[in-house]
Amino acid sequence: MRFAVLTAAMNGGEAVLNALDVIARRVEFEIHELEINAADELESSLWYQGSRRDRRRLLELASQASA
């Protein structure tokens, strides 16, 4: 399943960011695909800024694939 992530979600509240982390974990295991619609806004998002280095790398790769 492919999930498209919007800017509003990447800057959402704690519950939204936690849900995105669950999806990202499933992307790591190649169960789901992640599409980041506003790749140019990724690095300034709360989700990216609050992520560990390995998660940031996954998000960067997903945003490059979405471009």
N, CA, C and O atoms as a CHARMM CRD file, in Angstrom:
* protein
*
  268
    1    1 MET  N      0.84800  -1.17000   0.00000 PROA 1      0.00000
    2    1 MET  CA     0.00000   0.00000   0.00000 PROA 1      0.00000
    3    1 MET  C      0.89400   1.23400   0.00000 PROA 1      0.00000
    4    1 MET  O      1.92200   1.25700   0.67800 PROA 1      0.00000
    5    2 ARG  N      0.51600   2.24200  -0.74300 PROA 2      0.00000
    6    2 ARG  CA     1.26600   3.48800  -0.81300 PROA 2      0.00000
    7    2 ARG  C      0.54200   4.55300   0.00400 PROA 2      0.00000
    8    2 ARG  O     -0.66400   4.75700  -0.14300 PROA 2      0.00000
    9    3 PHE  N      1.29500   5.22400   0.86400 PROA 3      0.00000
   10    3 PHE  CA     0.76400   6.31500   1.66500 PROA 3      0.00000
   11    3 PHE  C      1.34800   7.62100   1.16200 PROA 3      0.00000
   12    3 PHE  O      2.56700   7.75700   1.06000 PROA 3      0.00000
   13    4 ALA  N      0.49700   8.57700   0.84900 PROA 4      0.00000
   14    4 ALA  CA     0.92700   9.91500   0.44200 PROA 4      0.00000
   15    4 ALA  C      0.83200  10.82700   1.66000 PROA 4      0.00000
   16    4 ALA  O     -0.23500  10.97000   2.25700 PROA 4      0.00000
   17    5 VAL  N      1.95000  11.44000   2.02200 PROA 5      0.00000
   18    5 VAL  CA     2.01700  12.27400   3.21900 PROA 5      0.00000
   19    5 VAL  C      2.01200  13.74100   2.80700 PROA 5      0.00000
   20    5 VAL  O      2.84400  14.17300   2.00900 PROA 5      0.00000
   21    6 LEU  N      1.08400  14.49000   3.34700 PROA 6      0.00000
   22    6 LEU  CA     0.95300  15.91700   3.05900 PROA 6      0.00000
   23    6 LEU  C      1.70400  16.74400   4.10100 PROA 6      0.00000
   24    6 LEU  O      2.02100  16.25600   5.18600 PROA 6      0.00000
   25    7 THR  N      1.98100  17.98900   3.76100 PROA 7      0.00000
   26    7 THR  CA     2.68900  18.89500   4.66800 PROA 7      0.00000
   27    7 THR  C      1.96400  19.03100   6.00000 PROA 7      0.00000
   28    7 THR  O      2.60100  19.04800   7.05300 PROA 7      0.00000
   29    8 ALA  N      0.66000  19.12700   5.96300 PROA 8      0.00000
   30    8 ALA  CA    -0.10700  19.28300   7.20700 PROA 8      0.00000
   31    8 ALA  C      0.12300  18.10400   8.14300 PROA 8      0.00000
   32    8 ALA  O      0.20000  18.28700   9.35800 PROA 8      0.00000
   33    9 ALA  N      0.23200  16.91200   7.60200 PROA 9      0.00000
   34    9 ALA  CA     0.48300  15.73500   8.43100 PROA 9      0.00000
   35    9 ALA  C      1.89800  15.76600   8.99900 PROA 9      0.00000
   36    9 ALA  O      2.10700  15.41400  10.16000 PROA 9      0.00000
   37   10 MET  N      2.87000  16.18400   8.18800 PROA 10     0.00000
   38   10 MET  CA     4.26200  16.22700   8.65500 PROA 10     0.00000
   39   10 MET  C      4.45400  17.24400   9.76700 PROA 10     0.00000
   40   10 MET  O      5.44900  17.19300  10.49000 PROA 10     0.00000
   41   11 ASN  N      3.51300  18.16500   9.90900 PROA 11     0.00000
   42   11 ASN  CA     3.57000  19.17300  10.96400 PROA 11     0.00000
   43   11 ASN  C      2.41300  19.00900  11.94500 PROA 11     0.00000
   44   11 ASN  O      2.03700  19.95700  12.63500 PROA 11     0.00000
   45   12 GLY  N      1.85900  17.81900  12.00200 PROA 12     0.00000
   46   12 GLY  CA     0.70600  17.55100  12.85500 PROA 12     0.00000
   47   12 GLY  C      1.06900  17.41800  14.31800 PROA 12     0.00000
   48   12 GLY  O      2.22200  17.57600  14.71800 PROA 12     0.00000
   49   13 GLY  N      0.06100  17.12700  15.08900 PROA 13     0.00000
   50   13 GLY  CA     0.24300  16.93000  16.51700 PROA 13     0.00000
   51   13 GLY  C      0.94900  15.61700  16.82200 PROA 13     0.00000
   52   13 GLY  O      1.27900  14.84900  15.91800 PROA 13     0.00000
   53   14 GLU  N      1.17300  15.37500  18.08600 PROA 14     0.00000
   54   14 GLU  CA     1.92400  14.19100  18.50900 PROA 14     0.00000
   55   14 GLU  C      1.28500  12.89100  18.03000 PROA 14     0.00000
   56   14 GLU  O      1.99500  11.97800  17.61000 PROA 14     0.00000
   57   15 ALA  N     -0.03500  12.79100  18.08600 PROA 15     0.00000
   58   15 ALA  CA    -0.71200  11.56300  17.64600 PROA 15     0.00000
   59   15 ALA  C     -0.50500  11.32400  16.15300 PROA 15     0.00000
   60   15 ALA  O     -0.31700  10.18500  15.72400 PROA 15     0.00000
   61   16 VAL  N     -0.53800  12.38700  15.36900 PROA 16     0.00000
   62   16 VAL  CA    -0.33500  12.27100  13.92200 PROA 16     0.00000
   63   16 VAL  C      1.10400  11.84700  13.63400 PROA 16     0.00000
   64   16 VAL  O      1.33400  10.95400  12.81900 PROA 16     0.00000
   65   17 LEU  N      2.07300  12.48300  14.29600 PROA 17     0.00000
   66   17 LEU  CA     3.47600  12.13900  14.08400 PROA 17     0.00000
   67   17 LEU  C      3.76000  10.70200  14.51700 PROA 17     0.00000
   68   17 LEU  O      4.54800  10.00700  13.87500 PROA 17     0.00000
   69   18 ASN  N      3.13100  10.25800  15.58900 PROA 18     0.00000
   70   18 ASN  CA     3.29100   8.86600  16.02200 PROA 18     0.00000
   71   18 ASN  C      2.73100   7.90800  14.97200 PROA 18     0.00000
   72   18 ASN  O      3.33400   6.87100  14.69600 PROA 18     0.00000
   73   19 ALA  N      1.58900   8.24700  14.39000 PROA 19     0.00000
   74   19 ALA  CA     1.00500   7.40800  13.33900 PROA 19     0.00000
   75   19 ALA  C      1.91300   7.36500  12.10900 PROA 19     0.00000
   76   19 ALA  O      2.05500   6.31400  11.48400 PROA 19     0.00000
   77   20 LEU  N      2.52900   8.49900  11.75600 PROA 20     0.00000
   78   20 LEU  CA     3.46400   8.51900  10.64200 PROA 20     0.00000
   79   20 LEU  C      4.68300   7.64600  10.93300 PROA 20     0.00000
   80   20 LEU  O      5.20700   6.98700  10.03500 PROA 20     0.00000
   81   21 ASP  N      5.12900   7.64300  12.18000 PROA 21     0.00000
   82   21 ASP  CA     6.25800   6.78700  12.55400 PROA 21     0.00000
   83   21 ASP  C      5.91800   5.30900  12.39400 PROA 21     0.00000
   84   21 ASP  O      6.76600   4.51700  11.98400 PROA 21     0.00000
   85   22 VAL  N      4.68800   4.93700  12.71400 PROA 22     0.00000
   86   22 VAL  CA     4.25500   3.54600  12.53500 PROA 22     0.00000
   87   22 VAL  C      4.29900   3.17900  11.04600 PROA 22     0.00000
   88   22 VAL  O      4.77000   2.10300  10.67800 PROA 22     0.00000
   89   23 ILE  N      3.81000   4.07000  10.21300 PROA 23     0.00000
   90   23 ILE  CA     3.84200   3.82900   8.76300 PROA 23     0.00000
   91   23 ILE  C      5.29100   3.74000   8.28600 PROA 23     0.00000
   92   23 ILE  O      5.62900   2.86600   7.48800 PROA 23     0.00000
   93   24 ALA  N      6.14500   4.64000   8.76900 PROA 24     0.00000
   94   24 ALA  CA     7.55100   4.63700   8.34800 PROA 24     0.00000
   95   24 ALA  C      8.23700   3.33000   8.73600 PROA 24     0.00000
   96   24 ALA  O      9.05800   2.81600   7.97600 PROA 24     0.00000
   97   25 ARG  N      7.91100   2.78800   9.90300 PROA 25     0.00000
   98   25 ARG  CA     8.48100   1.49500  10.29800 PROA 25     0.00000
   99   25 ARG  C      8.07500   0.41000   9.31000 PROA 25     0.00000
  100   25 ARG  O      8.88000  -0.45900   8.97200 PROA 25     0.00000
  101   26 ARG  N      6.84500   0.45600   8.85300 PROA 26     0.00000
  102   26 ARG  CA     6.38500  -0.54700   7.89000 PROA 26     0.00000
  103   26 ARG  C      7.01900  -0.33500   6.51600 PROA 26     0.00000
  104   26 ARG  O      7.17900  -1.29000   5.75500 PROA 26     0.00000
  105   27 VAL  N      7.37600   0.89200   6.19600 PROA 27     0.00000
  106   27 VAL  CA     8.10200   1.16700   4.95800 PROA 27     0.00000
  107   27 VAL  C      9.50000   0.55800   5.04900 PROA 27     0.00000
  108   27 VAL  O     10.00100  -0.00500   4.07500 PROA 27     0.00000
  109   28 GLU  N     10.12500   0.67300   6.21900 PROA 28     0.00000
  110   28 GLU  CA    11.45500   0.09600   6.41800 PROA 28     0.00000
  111   28 GLU  C     11.46400  -1.40300   6.13800 PROA 28     0.00000
  112   28 GLU  O     12.45500  -1.93900   5.64300 PROA 28     0.00000
  113   29 PHE  N     10.37700  -2.06900   6.45100 PROA 29     0.00000
  114   29 PHE  CA    10.26600  -3.51100   6.22300 PROA 29     0.00000
  115   29 PHE  C      9.65400  -3.83900   4.86400 PROA 29     0.00000
  116   29 PHE  O      9.31900  -4.99000   4.58100 PROA 29     0.00000
  117   30 GLU  N      9.51300  -2.80600   4.02300 PROA 30     0.00000
  118   30 GLU  CA     9.00500  -2.94200   2.65800 PROA 30     0.00000
  119   30 GLU  C      7.59700  -3.51000   2.58500 PROA 30     0.00000
  120   30 GLU  O      7.24600  -4.20800   1.63300 PROA 30     0.00000
  121   31 ILE  N      6.79700  -3.20800   3.59600 PROA 31     0.00000
  122   31 ILE  CA     5.38900  -3.59900   3.60800 PROA 31     0.00000
  123   31 ILE  C      4.56200  -2.53100   2.88700 PROA 31     0.00000
  124   31 ILE  O      3.62200  -2.84500   2.15700 PROA 31     0.00000
  125   32 HSD  N      4.92300  -1.27800   3.10200 PROA 32     0.00000
  126   32 HSD  CA     4.22700  -0.14900   2.48500 PROA 32     0.00000
  127   32 HSD  C      5.22500   0.73300   1.76200 PROA 32     0.00000
  128   32 HSD  O      6.43400   0.61000   1.96100 PROA 32     0.00000
  129   33 GLU  N      4.71300   1.62900   0.91700 PROA 33     0.00000
  130   33 GLU  CA     5.51200   2.64200   0.24300 PROA 33     0.00000
  131   33 GLU  C      5.08200   4.00600   0.76600 PROA 33     0.00000
  132   33 GLU  O      3.93000   4.20900   1.14900 PROA 33     0.00000
  133   34 LEU  N      6.02000   4.92300   0.77500 PROA 34     0.00000
  134   34 LEU  CA     5.76200   6.26100   1.29400 PROA 34     0.00000
  135   34 LEU  C      6.00300   7.28000   0.19100 PROA 34     0.00000
  136   34 LEU  O      7.03900   7.25700  -0.47400 PROA 34     0.00000
  137   35 GLU  N      5.04700   8.16400   0.00500 PROA 35     0.00000
  138   35 GLU  CA     5.17000   9.25500  -0.96600 PROA 35     0.00000
  139   35 GLU  C      5.04500  10.56100  -0.20600 PROA 35     0.00000
  140   35 GLU  O      4.05900  10.78200   0.49800 PROA 35     0.00000
  141   36 ILE  N      6.02900  11.42000  -0.34100 PROA 36     0.00000
  142   36 ILE  CA     6.00500  12.70800   0.34600 PROA 36     0.00000
  143   36 ILE  C      5.68700  13.77300  -0.69600 PROA 36     0.00000
  144   36 ILE  O      6.50200  14.06500  -1.57100 PROA 36     0.00000
  145   37 ASN  N      4.48800  14.35000  -0.59000 PROA 37     0.00000
  146   37 ASN  CA     3.98700  15.26800  -1.61300 PROA 37     0.00000
  147   37 ASN  C      4.70400  16.60500  -1.63900 PROA 37     0.00000
  148   37 ASN  O      4.80200  17.22200  -2.70000 PROA 37     0.00000
  149   38 ALA  N      5.20000  17.06300  -0.52600 PROA 38     0.00000
  150   38 ALA  CA     5.89100  18.36000  -0.46700 PROA 38     0.00000
  151   38 ALA  C      7.34900  18.11400  -0.07200 PROA 38     0.00000
  152   38 ALA  O      7.79100  18.51600   1.00400 PROA 38     0.00000
  153   39 ALA  N      8.07800  17.45400  -0.95500 PROA 39     0.00000
  154   39 ALA  CA     9.45300  17.06100  -0.65300 PROA 39     0.00000
  155   39 ALA  C     10.32200  18.25900  -0.28800 PROA 39     0.00000
  156   39 ALA  O     11.23600  18.13600   0.52700 PROA 39     0.00000
  157   40 ASP  N     10.04600  19.41200  -0.88300 PROA 40     0.00000
  158   40 ASP  CA    10.84400  20.60300  -0.60000 PROA 40     0.00000
  159   40 ASP  C     10.61600  21.14400   0.81200 PROA 40     0.00000
  160   40 ASP  O     11.40600  21.95600   1.29300 PROA 40     0.00000
  161   41 GLU  N      9.56000  20.71100   1.47400 PROA 41     0.00000
  162   41 GLU  CA     9.25700  21.16300   2.83300 PROA 41     0.00000
  163   41 GLU  C      9.59800  20.12700   3.89300 PROA 41     0.00000
  164   41 GLU  O      9.37400  20.35400   5.08200 PROA 41     0.00000
  165   42 LEU  N     10.13900  18.98800   3.46700 PROA 42     0.00000
  166   42 LEU  CA    10.41700  17.89600   4.39800 PROA 42     0.00000
  167   42 LEU  C     11.33800  18.32200   5.53500 PROA 42     0.00000
  168   42 LEU  O     11.00400  18.12300   6.70300 PROA 42     0.00000
  169   43 GLU  N     12.49200  18.90500   5.21200 PROA 43     0.00000
  170   43 GLU  CA    13.49600  19.20200   6.23200 PROA 43     0.00000
  171   43 GLU  C     13.03200  20.21900   7.26500 PROA 43     0.00000
  172   43 GLU  O     13.57600  20.26200   8.36800 PROA 43     0.00000
  173   44 SER  N     12.05100  21.02800   6.93600 PROA 44     0.00000
  174   44 SER  CA    11.54900  22.01100   7.90400 PROA 44     0.00000
  175   44 SER  C     10.34700  21.47800   8.69400 PROA 44     0.00000
  176   44 SER  O      9.80900  22.18000   9.55000 PROA 44     0.00000
  177   45 SER  N      9.92800  20.24300   8.41200 PROA 45     0.00000
  178   45 SER  CA     8.75100  19.69700   9.08900 PROA 45     0.00000
  179   45 SER  C      9.09200  19.19900  10.49800 PROA 45     0.00000
  180   45 SER  O     10.22500  18.81200  10.78300 PROA 45     0.00000
  181   46 LEU  N      8.09600  19.22100  11.35400 PROA 46     0.00000
  182   46 LEU  CA     8.26500  18.71200  12.71700 PROA 46     0.00000
  183   46 LEU  C      8.63600  17.23600  12.71600 PROA 46     0.00000
  184   46 LEU  O      9.43700  16.79000  13.53700 PROA 46     0.00000
  185   47 TRP  N      8.05300  16.48500  11.79600 PROA 47     0.00000
  186   47 TRP  CA     8.32000  15.04700  11.71400 PROA 47     0.00000
  187   47 TRP  C      9.79600  14.79100  11.43400 PROA 47     0.00000
  188   47 TRP  O     10.43000  13.98000  12.11000 PROA 47     0.00000
  189   48 TYR  N     10.33500  15.47400  10.44900 PROA 48     0.00000
  190   48 TYR  CA    11.74500  15.30000  10.08200 PROA 48     0.00000
  191   48 TYR  C     12.65500  15.76500  11.21400 PROA 48     0.00000
  192   48 TYR  O     13.59000  15.05800  11.59000 PROA 48     0.00000
  193   49 GLN  N     12.38900  16.93400  11.75000 PROA 49     0.00000
  194   49 GLN  CA    13.23900  17.50100  12.79400 PROA 49     0.00000
  195   49 GLN  C     13.24300  16.66200  14.06000 PROA 49     0.00000
  196   49 GLN  O     14.23500  16.64700  14.78900 PROA 49     0.00000
  197   50 GLY  N     12.14500  15.96200  14.33300 PROA 50     0.00000
  198   50 GLY  CA    12.05800  15.14100  15.53100 PROA 50     0.00000
  199   50 GLY  C     12.49800  13.70300  15.31800 PROA 50     0.00000
  200   50 GLY  O     12.41600  12.88700  16.23700 PROA 50     0.00000
  201   51 SER  N     12.96100  13.38300  14.12300 PROA 51     0.00000
  202   51 SER  CA    13.33700  12.00400  13.79500 PROA 51     0.00000
  203   51 SER  C     14.81700  11.74000  14.05500 PROA 51     0.00000
  204   51 SER  O     15.64600  12.64900  13.99700 PROA 51     0.00000
  205   52 ARG  N     15.13000  10.48300  14.34000 PROA 52     0.00000
  206   52 ARG  CA    16.51100  10.05100  14.47300 PROA 52     0.00000
  207   52 ARG  C     17.17000  10.04400  13.09300 PROA 52     0.00000
  208   52 ARG  O     16.49100  10.13000  12.07000 PROA 52     0.00000
  209   53 ARG  N     18.48300   9.94300  13.08100 PROA 53     0.00000
  210   53 ARG  CA    19.25600  10.01400  11.83900 PROA 53     0.00000
  211   53 ARG  C     18.82400   8.95200  10.82600 PROA 53     0.00000
  212   53 ARG  O     18.66300   9.26400   9.64600 PROA 53     0.00000
  213   54 ASP  N     18.63500   7.71000  11.25900 PROA 54     0.00000
  214   54 ASP  CA    18.24700   6.65100  10.32100 PROA 54     0.00000
  215   54 ASP  C     16.86300   6.88200   9.74400 PROA 54     0.00000
  216   54 ASP  O     16.62500   6.58200   8.57500 PROA 54     0.00000
  217   55 ARG  N     15.94200   7.41400  10.54700 PROA 55     0.00000
  218   55 ARG  CA    14.60100   7.73400  10.04900 PROA 55     0.00000
  219   55 ARG  C     14.67300   8.90100   9.07800 PROA 55     0.00000
  220   55 ARG  O     13.98200   8.90600   8.06000 PROA 55     0.00000
  221   56 ARG  N     15.50700   9.89000   9.38400 PROA 56     0.00000
  222   56 ARG  CA    15.66200  11.02200   8.46900 PROA 56     0.00000
  223   56 ARG  C     16.13700  10.53900   7.10400 PROA 56     0.00000
  224   56 ARG  O     15.66600  11.02400   6.07500 PROA 56     0.00000
  225   57 ARG  N     17.06100   9.59200   7.08900 PROA 57     0.00000
  226   57 ARG  CA    17.57000   9.06600   5.82000 PROA 57     0.00000
  227   57 ARG  C     16.45000   8.39300   5.03600 PROA 57     0.00000
  228   57 ARG  O     16.35100   8.57200   3.82200 PROA 57     0.00000
  229   58 LEU  N     15.60200   7.61900   5.71900 PROA 58     0.00000
  230   58 LEU  CA    14.46300   6.97800   5.06300 PROA 58     0.00000
  231   58 LEU  C     13.53400   8.03600   4.46200 PROA 58     0.00000
  232   58 LEU  O     13.07400   7.88600   3.33000 PROA 58     0.00000
  233   59 LEU  N     13.26100   9.09200   5.20900 PROA 59     0.00000
  234   59 LEU  CA    12.38300  10.15900   4.71800 PROA 59     0.00000
  235   59 LEU  C     13.00700  10.88000   3.53000 PROA 59     0.00000
  236   59 LEU  O     12.30900  11.23400   2.58000 PROA 59     0.00000
  237   60 GLU  N     14.31200  11.09700   3.58100 PROA 60     0.00000
  238   60 GLU  CA    14.99100  11.74300   2.45300 PROA 60     0.00000
  239   60 GLU  C     14.88700  10.88300   1.19100 PROA 60     0.00000
  240   60 GLU  O     14.62800  11.39800   0.10300 PROA 60     0.00000
  241   61 LEU  N     15.08900   9.58000   1.34000 PROA 61     0.00000
  242   61 LEU  CA    14.98900   8.68400   0.19100 PROA 61     0.00000
  243   61 LEU  C     13.56200   8.67900  -0.36500 PROA 61     0.00000
  244   61 LEU  O     13.36900   8.68900  -1.58100 PROA 61     0.00000
  245   62 ALA  N     12.56700   8.66300   0.52300 PROA 62     0.00000
  246   62 ALA  CA    11.17000   8.68300   0.07300 PROA 62     0.00000
  247   62 ALA  C     10.85200   9.98500  -0.64700 PROA 62     0.00000
  248   62 ALA  O     10.13200   9.97800  -1.64500 PROA 62     0.00000
  249   63 SER  N     11.37900  11.10400  -0.15400 PROA 63     0.00000
  250   63 SER  CA    11.08600  12.37100  -0.82100 PROA 63     0.00000
  251   63 SER  C     11.76500  12.46300  -2.17700 PROA 63     0.00000
  252   63 SER  O     11.21300  13.05800  -3.10300 PROA 63     0.00000
  253   64 GLN  N     12.95700  11.88200  -2.31100 PROA 64     0.00000
  254   64 GLN  CA    13.64200  11.86700  -3.60300 PROA 64     0.00000
  255   64 GLN  C     12.87400  11.00700  -4.60800 PROA 64     0.00000
  256   64 GLN  O     12.76300  11.35800  -5.78200 PROA 64     0.00000
  257   65 ALA  N     12.35000   9.88900  -4.13700 PROA 65     0.00000
  258   65 ALA  CA    11.58700   8.99500  -5.01700 PROA 65     0.00000
  259   65 ALA  C     10.26000   9.63000  -5.43900 PROA 65     0.00000
  260   65 ALA  O      9.72600   9.33000  -6.50700 PROA 65     0.00000
  261   66 SER  N      9.74000  10.51000  -4.58600 PROA 66     0.00000
  262   66 SER  CA     8.46300  11.16000  -4.87400 PROA 66     0.00000
  263   66 SER  C      8.60400  12.31100  -5.86000 PROA 66     0.00000
  264   66 SER  O      7.62900  12.72200  -6.49000 PROA 66     0.00000
  265   67 ALA  N      9.80600  12.82200  -5.99000 PROA 67     0.00000
  266   67 ALA  CA    10.02900  14.00700  -6.84600 PROA 67     0.00000
  267   67 ALA  C      9.91200  13.66500  -8.32300 PROA 67     0.00000
  268   67 ALA  O     10.06900  14.54100  -9.17400 PROA 67     0.00000
